[in-house]
Amino acid sequence: MPKEQQLTGKAPVPKAKILIVEDEVLLAQSLAKQLKKLDYDVVDFVTSGEDAIAAAIEYDPDLIIMDIVIQGEIDGIEAASHIFKQYNIPSIFLT
């Protein structure tokens, strides 16, 4: 039994896995840093809709924080729609 579970009698709650989709690298890094301070597990950040779909498949995040206007052939809304329909992963949009 893990030490935390021994002390509290409860199993530790797994951290929520978050994927960031943002083509401004400094903004993505800053957001990731803030989320990690809040004890979230930032699995990666990517810069295009196509990469968002691939990362969603690879990491199976609990949530995606998605910029609407991103690099690539598909925008954030289209990428998020595809990801939700295919993998049931919710997205929150930022602009």
Number of C-alpha atoms within 10 A of each C-alpha: 7 10 10 11 11 10 9 9 11 10 13 11 6 8 12 13 16 24 24 25 32 27 19 13 13 10 11 20 15 11 17 21 14 13 14 14 10 9 11 16 18 21 17 18 23 22 21 23 29 17 16 24 19 14 19 22 14 10 13 17 21 16 18 24 20 28 25 20 19 21 19 13 10 15 17 27 18 14 23 28 15 15 21 16 11 11 14 14 18 16 23 13 15 12 9
